[in-house]
Amino acid sequence: MQIALGAVYAWSVFRIPLTHSYGWSVSQVTQIFELAIFMVGAAAFVGGLWMKRSGPRSIASVAGICYGLGWVLAGLSGGNLLLLTLSYGVVGGLGLGLGYIVPITTLIKWFPDKRGMITGLNIAGFGAGALITAPVAEHLISTVGVSHTFMTLGVIYFILVSAAAVFMNNPPEGYRPAGWNPPLKQQQQQAGNDYTLGAALKTWQWYGLWAILFFNTLAGISIISQAAPLAQETTHVSVVVAAGLVGIISIANGAGRFLWAWCSDFIGRIRVFQVMMLTQAVVFFLLSQAHSFGALAVLAFIVLLCYGGGFGTMPAFAADFFGSRNVGSIYGLMLTAWGCAGVCGPTLIAHVRQSTGYYTEALELIAGIMLVSAILPFVIRTPNVQKTKSTAVAVNQPKQVLIPTR
């Protein structure tokens, strides 16, 4: 499911064919991608609330229909920019957000002993989506054209997401792995309460996590949106080589989602974000000075490792702070940070590039933003249970049901 949904990160492959075929500007084509990413947060929030009533399987099924339909309708738009925007950006983005939240929320409940690892492993599939889609889409575009490519992939993605939806199911109430008790480190980094969405929104920590996710996403998505043209302009490589950068950073995006999340189970979520955000401040400054493709690829790889790491680690981070019972709605609303960053990041780097004529100033600006935002993971702390007791959910925990297998 996540591999199919992660195809959205291969949008840069469609950018040049769309501008050449229909005469649209780069900014017009980029806005379609931004709208799709913006829809993720809103749709994920709706999906998180909806799952509490209908369960994950129905939401995943609707996601498959919307996502596949969005791609097919994009192919039928016939060069109409508004129709392409509504089909891919709105309908496809709706399916993207609904589908994205389902496996994350479900797996956190099945694997309370490995929250970081399991969400990272799952979301790694999303990051790897572009790695698979990019070469396939390039081949299809060159043989059947961009419109038929949208339609072909739409049918494939509908089948993949709908088939995966069959396996989405919540564990029994009170489930935890047989013989497992939370280790001391995990107990210390968890609030111990299952918050409702309303209770979580009354804590400053929810907004702190939102801001951390926003800035971490802004940095990575600015590179994703400009990967190919950035490589061509700063290192003077061919179009084919520049397109290869998309594949390289897709590997990093997928790997970072698993590696950082897995590490967070051992060193803690806070420490992971401290390292990632400070690292990006340094790397973006070095990116502004890079003039060889090798250096650019290595530095962009590091940025996308951190970008993926943010998505891999944050669901477990939110569950640590607010409990897993309502993590679908709590983290679903938090994903609006992704949508906002999806608009701000590409717009920021494109605007500064257009104003100055170079990427140097844009990359230096993002380096400064990351340096300042790196303060956030150093001040964030688990919600104080005593102070928030009146707003936390008074949950009478059901008797634990020990089930030997997942």
C-alpha positions, 0 to 999 in steps of 0.5 A: 500500500505504501509503495503505491502511495509513495509514487507521489514523490516521483512527481518531478518525472512528470514535470518536464513532460507536462510543461513541454506537452502543454506549455505550462510553467514550472510553478503551475505544475509544481502547484499540483504536487503541492496541492496533493501533499497539502491534501494529505494532512486533511485527509489523514485527519479525517481518516483517523477519525473515521477509523474509530467508527468504521475500522481500518479496512473500509478506510483503506478501500476508499483510499484505493478508489480515490487514489486510483481514480485520481491518477486515471482522471489525471490522464483524461484531463486532456491538457486542462490544467484545472482538471489535472489539478482537481483529479491528481491534487484533490481526488488523488491527494484525498486517497493518498491521505486516507491510505497513508494513515491506515497502516501506520495507526494499525501497526502501532497497535499490533507492535507496541514493543517495536513502535519505532521499527514497525512504523519505520519499516512500513513508511519506508515503503512510502519513501521507496515508492518513487524509486520504483515509479520513476523508471517505470513512469519514464519508460511509459512516458517515452512509449505511450505518452504522459496521459496514458502513463497516468491512466496505466499507473492509476489502474495498477495503484487501485489494484495494489491499495485495494488488495492491501486493504483486505489485510488491515484489521485492528488487534483485539482490545487490550492486546499486547505481545505475550510475555512483553512488558515495557522496558524502563526506557520506554516507560520513561519516554511515554506519558502513560495516558491515552489522550483524546484528540481534544486533550492532546490539543490542550498540551503545548507538546502537540504543537511542538511535535507539529512544528518539528515535523513541519521544519524537518519536512520543509527541508527535505521536500524542498530538495525533492521538488527541485532535485533534477533542475538543482542537479542540472544547474549546479553541476551541469550534468545531463537530463538523464543523470539529473533524473538519476538523482531522483532515484538516489534520494528515493533510496535515502527517503525509504532507508531513513524512515526505517533506520532512524525509527529503528534507532529511536527504539534504543536512543529515544525519539528526542535524541533522533530529532536533535541529531537529524535537525542539526545535521541538516543545518550543516548539510544545507550550508554545504549544499550551497557550496557543492559544484560536483554531482557526486558531492550534491548526491551525497549531501542530498542523500543525507537530507533525504535520510533525515526527511524520511527519518522524520516520518518514520519516527514521528508516529511512534513519538506521538504515540509515546506522548499521547498513547496509541488508542487515539493516535490515528486522529492525533497523528492524522491532524499532526500530518497537516504539518506535512501539507503545510511544508509541502506548500512552503518548502517548494514555494520557498526554494523556487521563489528565492531561486527565481529572485536571485537566479541561483540556488545558493541563497535558497539553500543557505536560507534553509540552512539557517531555518534548520539551525534555528528550528533545531532548538525544538527537539532540545526543549520538547518533553513528555506531557506532565501527567499530573498537570494534564490529568484533568484533560487526559482520558480517564481510561479504565484499561481492559484486562490484558489479552495475551495472544502468542502471535501477531 
